[in-house]
Amino acid sequence: MPRSPREFLRRFSQGEYGSLRVLITLAVIWIIFGLAHDRFLSAVNLTNLSLQIAGIGLISVGVVLVLLLGEIDLSVAIVSGLCAAIMAVLNVKHGWSPVLAVLVAIAAGLAIGTFQGFVHTRFGIPSFVVTLAGLLGWQGALLWVLGDTGTVNLNAAFIVDLAGTFFDDVVGWIIAAALIAVYAAVALAGRRERLKAGLDALPAGLVVARIVAVAIPVLLTVWIVNQDRGLPLALVILVGFVILFDYVTQRTRFGRHVYAVGGNEEAARRAGIRVGRVRVAVFALASMMAACGGIMLASRLLAVNQSSGGSDLLLLSIAGPVIAGTSLFGGRGRVWSALLGALVIGSISNGMDLLAYSSDTKFMVTGAVLLGAVVVDAATSRRRRRA
């Protein structure tokens, strides 16, 4: 806990309050676009925004894991398109049940990530080279899977409903209450465990303040979406995966190993951590989450085609976590940055769409935001090393 405003500013400049920084950035973005267009902060548009970020956010969850290792995966976007194509072809062309088709697509993503992680680890090839080759190779696989059809339209209820389901008001409030209760239980249990082990723990008042800080945006979100169609299932899925992987990285041995490898690989190896296995597992999970994101994007668009996984999807999937504070240098960040980063990137894109900005302007603005985030990350890392 900072003991003075000066200490708070010092630690803030070193990147210790990344979530606060991104929340301030998000507030500024919403104020700017809210003043520029009266529909931006409407319930309809904010509900649409939650649907727009769901697929990208799911992909970004896996990207965060890779970034924690200090690595990069350039294939996540095209893997999302390939796995969505596998799902669509199996369901539409071969008559497989939608549930089985989705499971096979997720398994395909897991297999792709395992293969890329093995090649990267076994032969010591830089991850950007392996995944760059994957970006090209899986693009060919996508075209081969789709075949001459080019576009496959989706109509199976199970798949379409992933992005097309909205909970009514009562269910939305119940889900919000359950989410707050789970967060409170985990936060209080963590404090008790640290006290029991004789470690320093946050004061009870600060833990309660954090619970309140989480409860307010959760309740506000449900209130807003209930003014439109209700709480989207897609948003619930995204938040569920974020909570799951944040728990894994923060409270399990595997998560501690990921941070250790990303912070100092040689020290982790000397501590007995099987670095190779950790790396392969992380790349496998990243491609699995890419598959989940591709399925969600296909559900929202009701189709899979040759451009699935293309355009600016890779840029947005990586830019989000970096903008939200996950370091490109490894060992620092939280899975929550996938959600917060997707909100920032999605808000910028959504606002520029409402203002009818051209594609060239959108690309330049998004690129500038990413560059700015990387510069801030590098600067805070330098300040931390000097400190």
Buried (B, 14 or more C-beta within 10 A) or exposed (E): EEEEEEEBEBBBBBBBBBBEBBBEBBEEBBEBBBEEBEEBBBBEBBBBBBBBBBBBBBBBBBBBBBBBBBBBBBBBBBBBBBBBBBBBBBBBEEEBEBEEBBBBBBBBBBBBBBBBBBBBBEEEBEBBEBBBBBBEBBBEBBEEBBEEBEEBEBEBEEBBBBBBBBBEBEBBBEBBBEBBEEBBEBBBEBBEEEEEEEEEBBEEEEBBEBBEEBBEEBBEBBBBBBEBBBBBBBBBBBBEBBBEBBBBBBEEEEBBBBBBBBBBBEEBBEEEBEBBEBBBBBBBBBBBBBBBBBBBBBBBBEBBBBEBBBEBBBBBBBBBBBBBBBBBEBBBBBBBBBBBBBBBBBBBBBBBBBEEBEEEEBEEBBEEBBEEBBEBBEEBBEBBEEE
